[in-house]
């Protein structure tokens, strides 16, 4: 149990039967009336952010979350299979738990967040950037740059589709931002 005075960014709490991470908080002491704490809470499973106000001194349950490194092995009908890099323990996760799961390739490292009390996996996070090969794209046409951001669709080696600049060709390796699925740069081979 923790009090509202223990709030800090990144603290994981249980609220209304769900697990939330505190994204932002502010202690408010009005001139008249009791103090309170304004918070923005992010649902760990859905990613939805809500705003909530707690009265000062309210007790909340703190959830201990552990981040563990896992390596992506393969996908089958049971889900995505991962191996812990230190204990070699294997787990299977539903692809819905992984944001932008179609950007994962075999052998890639990810971080899995576990609820420490009952060893339940909560979410899995890809690294901020991944390097993937372009397997299919249309050739860029010269003079087709009416706008400064001329883009074309490209299919990556994982099957995901992103938009890339016209100068990118098949077999090029590109750096992709996994948070918004955007092209960052071409990687030298």
N, C-alpha and C positions, 0 to 999 in steps of 0.2 A: 504494500500500500504506500502511496505517495500523496502528498498534498499539492495544491496548486502552486505553492511556493517552490516546489521541486521541478516545475515545468522548465524545459529547455528544448531548443530545436533538435529534432531527431529522436526525442523520447518516444517510445512505443507504449501505448496504453490500450486498455480494453474499455470500450464505451458502447453502451447499448447492445452488448453481446457481440460486437465486432471489434477487430483490431485496427487501430489507427496510429499513424505517426504524426507528431506535432510538427507542422511545417513552419508555423509562425505563431507567436503569442505576445500578448501585451497586458501587463498589469495596469489596471485603471483604478485610481482612488479619487472618486468625484468629491466635490466639496460637501455634498449632502448625500447621505445614504451609505450603504455598505460598499466595500471594494469588490471588484470582480476581475476576471481574467478573460480577455477576448482571444480566441484561438482559431487557427485554420488547421483542420485535421485532414490527413490524406488516408483513405481506406487502403490498407495494405493489399487486399485481394483485388479490388476493382480499380484502384487508382483514382477514384472520385474524391475531390476535395470539397469539404463542407466547412461552414463557419459555425462555431458554437461559443457560447458564453458560460463560464463556470463561476459560481460564487466563490469568493476567496476562502481558502481553508477547506474546500471540498476534498474528500479522499477519492482517489482513483486507483485502479489496479494497474500496475506497471507490468508489461509483458517483456520478458527477456528474449531478445532476438539475436541469433548468431549467424554470421555470414561465413559460408564455407566455400572453398574453391572446388569446382567440379569441371570435368572434361566431358564434352559432348561426344557420345559414341555413335549412336544411330537412332533412327526412328522406325518404329514398327506399329502394329495394331494396338499395342498397350500404351503407346505414347512415345515421348522422347527419353532415351536412356542416357544416363550420365554416370561417371565414375569419380569418386572422391580421389583427389590426387595424392593424399597421404595414406589413407587407410585402404584404398582400392575397393571400398564398398560401392555397390551399384544401386542406383535408384531409377525409377521411371516416373516422369512428370507429365501431366496433361499439357499439350502445347498451348492451351489457353492461359496457363500460368506465366508464360514467357512472352513478353511484349516483343513483337517483330521476330517471332521464332523462325520465319522463313529466311532470315539473314544468317542463321547458324550453319556452319559447315563442320563436318566430322573433324574431331581433334581440337576444336575451339574451346577455350577456357571461358567459364561463366561463374557468377557468384550466385549461390542459392541461399536465401534467407530462411532459417528454421526458427520455429517457436521452441525455445530451449526446454521448457517444462515437459512437453509431450512429443518432441522430435517431429513435429508436423511441418512439412515444407510450406512456406507461405508464398514466396515469389522467387523468380529467377531473373537475373539481370545480365544482359549481354554487356561486353565492354563498350565504351562510348564510340569507338571506331573499329571497323573490321575491314580487312582487305580481301576483295573477291574479284574473280576473273569474269570478264564480259564474255558470254557464250553466244549471244545473238543481239544484233542491232542493225539498223538500216544504215547504209553509208551516208555520211554528211554531204550535202550539196554545197558547192561553192556559190557564194553570193546569197545564200539563204540566211542572212543575218540582219533582217529588218529590225529586230530588237536586239538589245545588248545581251540578252539572256536567251539565246536560241538553244533549245533543248530537244532531245529526241528520246524515245523509250529504248531501254536496254534490258535484256534478261541476264541475270547473274548466274553463276555456277550452281547456286542453291535453288534456282527456279524463281527467285524474287524478281520483281520488275521495279526499276527506278528510272528517273529521268537523268540523262547525262548531256554534257555539251556536245556539239556537232563533231568536234575533232577526235572524240573517243571512237575506237574501232574494236572489232571482235578480237579476242585474246589479250586485250589490255587488262591490266590489273588496276582497280580503282579502290580508293578509300571511301567508305560509306559511313555516315553518321547514323548509328542505330536508333537514336532518340527520335529523329524525324525523317529517316530514310532518305536523306539527301546526299548527293554526290559532293565529295570534298576535294579530292585531287587524284591525279593519275600517279600511280606508283611505278618507279623505275624497276625493271626486271633484274 
